[in-house]
Amino acid sequence: MSTGLAVAAAAAAQAEQRREEEEMTKYTDIDLQEGWEFKIVRANTAAFRNPEVLARACAEEATAGWTLVEKFDNQRLRFKRPASARAGDPALGFDPYRTEYGISSARYGGIVLVCALLGTSLFLVVVFGTLALLIKHGVLPK
């Protein structure tokens, strides 16, 4: 798969996840009138499959007053907290509205791109190296 196709496929998958999240997160008027805030925290890997990582993420969010509402899958968690918890935000030392957990999207995308480019480069080295050996040993004409 070319790098451009991989990027397009990743963007399409992300858009589909967002649509799915909108369907899964129906809030009632009561939820919103009672002063609740909601957020979805996403990991770029299946980080939340590991119970220790899941517990650590929930504990970190709890310091800002967030409570786990549901685990969508191994990459997405939904939290809520009372709006009154905002009063403690300045003392936290981190952004209580963060929505990424673990490696950032930019860094993850960079790693995928480098791996794709290295994979392509390695493939070309193997192909041309094999051709050179075949020519050298007389299997293919010069």
Buried (B, 14 or more C-beta within 10 A) or exposed (E): EEBEEBBEEBEEEEEEBEEEBEEEEEEEEEEEEEEBBBBBBBBBBEBBEEEEBBEEBBEBBEEBBBEBBEBBEBBBBBBBBEEEBBEEEEEEEEEBEEEBBBBEEEEBBEEBEEEBEEEEEEEEEEEEEEEEEEEEEEEEEE
